[in-house]
Amino acid sequence: MAANPEISPFQRLVCASAGRAHGRAVQVMALDNACAHIARQAREPIMAQIRLAWWRDGLAAQEPGPEHRAPDLLALRAMAGFAEAQAGLIALVDGWEELIVGGDRDAAEMLTAYAAGRGAGLFGALAAEHADRFATAGAVWALWDLAGHLDDAALKAGALTLARSKGDAVDLAPLPRPLAMMAGVALGDVRNGKSAPPHLTPGLYMRLLRLQILGR
């Protein structure tokens, strides 16, 4: 994660609506991408856990030690509002770890823990003052996004079923615009049994623009 970290076209469009929180949004998305990369490369779960623990420990430290003075981590800690976002950022990392250590756990239990970590954590990092209130919306988004990257048909179906069961509790109206965009496209899809597309398709782009303009 560099000073100007790489984020996806979907993330760029969402971050563009963050106003004064744009810098924080970009850094949070970049952390999520870093954790996703670790999870995708997790041929040996213990090594992935060690890499995620490096992020978690660096984020949790009152002052980063020499082992945590990497530019990417320092840039994240230097972002505006880091103290308020800290708990959400740590939860985001923990959520990704739930996928790696899932093992023989019940799939629904693993997916619930993942969504409560990654989704609620990311939404909480971007709207710390309403972290609990927006947790369910974040969970729905995280499950929708994960389902779009799963090859396991049963796990994908489980993620969408869980997301759909949570959807009725989500109200887009109070969400900050970037979060309303993320949760809005996720809700629209999971209610129809659809997961996130692999890329920013023209249809998804237009839906995001509508949410950016209208908030619904």
Beta strands, then each sheet from edge to edge (+ up, - down):
end
